[in-house]
Amino acid sequence: MHRTEHACDDNWIRSFLAQAVTGHVATRWDEQPFITPVLFWYDTQAHEIYFHTNVTGRLQANCQRHPEVCFETFRAGELLPADIALEFSIQYESVVVFGEIRQIDQPDQMHAALYGLIEKYFPAVQPGVDYRPITDQELKRTAVFAIAVESWSGKRNWSESV
């Protein structure tokens, strides 16, 4: 990290991951980088980030070939004009995670990850009450991934949250 005065601790990172809306998963196919925007859920107990995609596609193929990934999530604040060209900037908060990815294939683990995602984004709704629970047929149509967090860093360059 270049600007250590903006570094954030593990508790801040966990809190940020709980609130951030979108993330980006960076994978590769040999030397070709590939980035995918995702909705995600960070499970504090497992220390893993979960998301889902289609059962086939470039992301899945990349992850099978190269399990090392990078994950990023970001929130922007105000644009910061300046009277010196190199000092124009933006307020930001971000987390970068490095880890290994795997596809989850056990139905109970898939359910837990998918319900974790729903609870993060829609905390007021309950399966079987507000919506029909996930079916086995639906599980067959989605791929659920977990990123095992090996290291992470958080940065924030302003004191007031947006």
N, C-alpha and C positions, 0 to 999 in steps of 0.2 A: 504494500500500500504506500503510495507516494506521499499523501498528506495525512500523516498519523493524527493530526489534531482533529480530524473529522471522523476518526475511527469510533465505532460503537461496540459495546460489549455484547456478550451472548444473550442476556435477558432482553436487550433492545432488539436484537436480531429475531428472537422468537416472537416477540410482540409484533414486529413489523411483518413477519411472515404470516401471522394470524390475520392481519388487516389488509395486506396487499391484494389487489384484485387479479392482476395478470402476471404471468411469468414467462420466461423464454428459456427453452431447453436447447442448448447447443450440442450438436452431435457432429459426426463426420463419416464420410465414406472415403477411406484412404486419406487423400490430402484435400478433399473437397469438404469445406465446412457447410453446415446446414443448421438453420435456427427455426424453431417452431414456437409460436405463442400458445400458451395453455392457461386454463384455469387450474388451480392447484390447491392442495391442502397439505400443510405441514403437521405431521403427527409428532408431538413432543416426546411421547413415550418411546416410540420406535426410532426417533431421530431420522425420519425419512420424509421425503416429499412425494406426494402421490398426484397423478393426473391420468386422464384417459384419452384415447384416440381411436381411430378406426383400427380394425383387426389387421389390415394390410396397409402398406404404404412405406414411404421413404424413411420416416422416423423409426418405425419398427425394424426395418432392414438395417439401418445404421446402428441401432442399439445392439442388435444381435452380433454384428460384426466387430464393433468397437464399444464396449460398455462404459468407457470413461466419458463422462459428460460434464458440462458446466451448466448451471442454472442461474438465472438473473431475474430479479424483480426490482422495479424502480417507481418512484413517485416524484413528479416534478412540482416545484413551487413557482415562484415569481421569476420572470425574466429580469436580469440585473444589468441595466445599462451602465456604462462607465465613460469617463472622459479620456481613457486610454484604450486603444483598440484591443490589446491583449488582455484586458481586464473585464470585458463583457462576459457575462456568465449566466447561470440559472441556479436557483435553489434546488437541491435534490436530496433524496434519501434513496439508498439502494442496498441490496444484499446480493452477494455473489457466492455461489456454492459450488464446490467441486466434489464429485463422488462417482460411484458406479451405479448404473441403472440395470434393472431387471424387470422382465414382464412377470406379473403375478398371474398364476393360472389356477390357484385354489379358489373355488367359489366363495368360501367364507371370507377369505382375505379380500377378494374383489368386492364383495358386498360392503365390508368394513371401510375400504378406501372410498368407494362411490358414495356411501352414506356420509362419510366424513366430509367429502366435497359438498354434498347438498347441505349439510349442517353449517358449513362455513359460510356459504353464500345465501342460504335461506334458513336462518336459525329458528324462525317461528313456525315452520311446517314440520309435520310428522308423517312418516310412512304409515299407510293404513288408516290414517285419519284425514290428512289433507291431500294425499295423492296415493295412487296405486303403487305398492312396493315393486322393487326391481324383480323381473321375472328371469327364469333360466334362459329363455330365448333371447332376452335383451343382453344377458351376460355373454352369450355367444357372439354378439354383434359388436362388442367393444373390447379394446385392449387396455388393460390397466397396468400402469408402470409405477415403480418405486425407485427413487433415487436415495441410496444410502449416503448420508452426508458424511464426508471424510474431513472436509474443512470448509470454513465459511468466513466471510468478512462483511461488515456492515459499515456504511458511510452516511454521514448526514452533515450538510454544510450550513444549516441554519438552526436556530434554537426554537423557533415556534413552528409547530406542525401546521400543514395546510388543511 
